[in-house]
């Protein structure tokens, strides 16, 4: 369950667009650009087209010679995302220099721990190892449930606010130790606090704190959270038209994300979305018996998710023309466009438009048979 | 999983003795079962498809894990030999290539490391209705084959009725093509069964079983005779998912070439399309005396699929299997570059 309803709808729209482009004898990329008002899509489509080598694409579906036919397809996605006022975060600085940040949410494997720690460390001029996050317990503070890609956009602004307030409190406590300086001229960097010609190490500064240390509170700030991302995917596949086998060759995705909190984790998250999208496109299907009302493939042997041999070259491009300094969750956005691109690549390669997921060999072969009387 | 007794015999005779049930069984699938690699048995136990009162661990029997022989003498493969051992054995790879290819085509490295030859031949069908616990189908003692008119994408196009399972083994089509036999030991002693008589159609044997082996018999050895066909043999398996899948269709092909590259004899056995490995003798005979050119390959593929009776959702298996027949024969004849279906 990742962006429920979105990839399915995207698949339907994007496949019909390619069938329409074929009927109009138009380049599907041009058809999309003529109909997409939002210029972000235009630049993302152009970027993706360059990366996949759109110029190599045959204009006529299924026209390659021989049984192994290559095809290229594209697709776009859209996602809202965004955060809401739900999280309460505390940052505590102790006299011994220890810094903890407490959040009541949990890490689904999306890197919540890492960015929670990193935001505080950055604000206080510390390293990642100087901050300890407490996470995964409701007693640590109010938090939103993880769903709808809202965790980062709800939590990160509150962490930032708490870290900023902790910094302000540190300034207040350390001002007497520094020379004549305006509070806004004090810098926090390299584990040092500097101002008025003096520098304190983090330990020295913390030693001046009261016995209880400092606890700073933070709440969600609407201005730090954004909503609405695009995304364009391109796929190249090879279809064996004598067996119906589809071999994914390469998938490219260009994705705007608001403010990236952790580029490495983000690219990995988009990789994962692409792989799930590919799985939904080519293998995964819930098979029900209509009379018995029983799911016939309720396990990971019979419900086929992709394995190592199914994964093509994947290239993720974070769209840095998006300069919003606002956090947007991208967990679900990542899964939306790739399956439409894969489906359109299969159509481009084989000449068979398959309108039902997953696009399995039986459907391709039956499509070829009804199209060309091939046997 | 139902609770069971555990036995770990150290001899075949002891194992056979322990396969005899204590008293009357409520159902034939409550019978004691031998455990080798356990890769199929445990899955059937977890879903209550089999509920053995006793599990007889035969891995502790020594001497059943060796591959002996060569191209001149033929092979003797112990029942406990793993699929990995077959796939890696240099003699098998060189002189019986189809067998090595079939072993490599099975599942994943982890499963091949544990799964045995005997277990591969005796594994139960993959039909969705058979595998789903809630469905009491014909093969589980019910009175209806739900696949016949239900979701039958993976079911039989040959030899079906009253059950429409397909045999899931990858080794079986190759071993049938190479004329192999199994040695089985039961309470009455030992017998050798030619593999083409080992597997049973639902219409001719017990519909709840896939072969002639009795519940208190175990396979001890597979014998593959020396054959002029073995060196030019191949196994092509088509999977939906290359990483891990059973065959939607597969072909074991073996030929002996005579003068002018004409076919002297041929074996073509289809997998994944029938309740047993499906040998197509008419297609084999058609090839004799012919060169494997494009026209012959297309004609033999058509003959191999003659008489197929697809169900509502598996007609695709006909063109798919034709492709595999053409490609397998072209490969053993040395006339193609496309050799991997998936």
HADDOCK unambig.tbl for C-alpha pairs under 7 A between the chains (distance, minus, plus):
assign (segid A and resid 242 and name CA) (segid B and resid 320 and name CA) 6.59 0.50 0.50
assign (segid A and resid 242 and name CA) (segid B and resid 323 and name CA) 6.08 0.50 0.50
assign (segid A and resid 243 and name CA) (segid B and resid 320 and name CA) 5.03 0.50 0.50
assign (segid A and resid 243 and name CA) (segid B and resid 323 and name CA) 6.75 0.50 0.50
assign (segid A and resid 245 and name CA) (segid B and resid 240 and name CA) 6.97 0.50 0.50
assign (segid A and resid 245 and name CA) (segid B and resid 342 and name CA) 6.40 0.50 0.50
assign (segid A and resid 289 and name CA) (segid B and resid 150 and name CA) 6.68 0.50 0.50
assign (segid A and resid 289 and name CA) (segid B and resid 151 and name CA) 6.59 0.50 0.50
assign (segid A and resid 296 and name CA) (segid B and resid 128 and name CA) 5.50 0.50 0.50
assign (segid A and resid 296 and name CA) (segid B and resid 129 and name CA) 6.71 0.50 0.50
assign (segid A and resid 296 and name CA) (segid B and resid 132 and name CA) 6.34 0.50 0.50
assign (segid A and resid 297 and name CA) (segid B and resid 128 and name CA) 6.72 0.50 0.50
assign (segid A and resid 307 and name CA) (segid B and resid 243 and name CA) 5.31 0.50 0.50
assign (segid A and resid 308 and name CA) (segid B and resid 243 and name CA) 6.37 0.50 0.50
assign (segid A and resid 309 and name CA) (segid B and resid 242 and name CA) 6.15 0.50 0.50
assign (segid A and resid 309 and name CA) (segid B and resid 243 and name CA) 5.21 0.50 0.50
assign (segid A and resid 310 and name CA) (segid B and resid 242 and name CA) 6.76 0.50 0.50
assign (segid A and resid 310 and name CA) (segid B and resid 243 and name CA) 6.86 0.50 0.50
assign (segid A and resid 361 and name CA) (segid B and resid 240 and name CA) 6.91 0.50 0.50
assign (segid A and resid 362 and name CA) (segid B and resid 316 and name CA) 5.30 0.50 0.50
assign (segid A and resid 365 and name CA) (segid B and resid 316 and name CA) 6.01 0.50 0.50
assign (segid A and resid 366 and name CA) (segid B and resid 316 and name CA) 6.00 0.50 0.50
assign (segid A and resid 375 and name CA) (segid B and resid 319 and name CA) 5.25 0.50 0.50
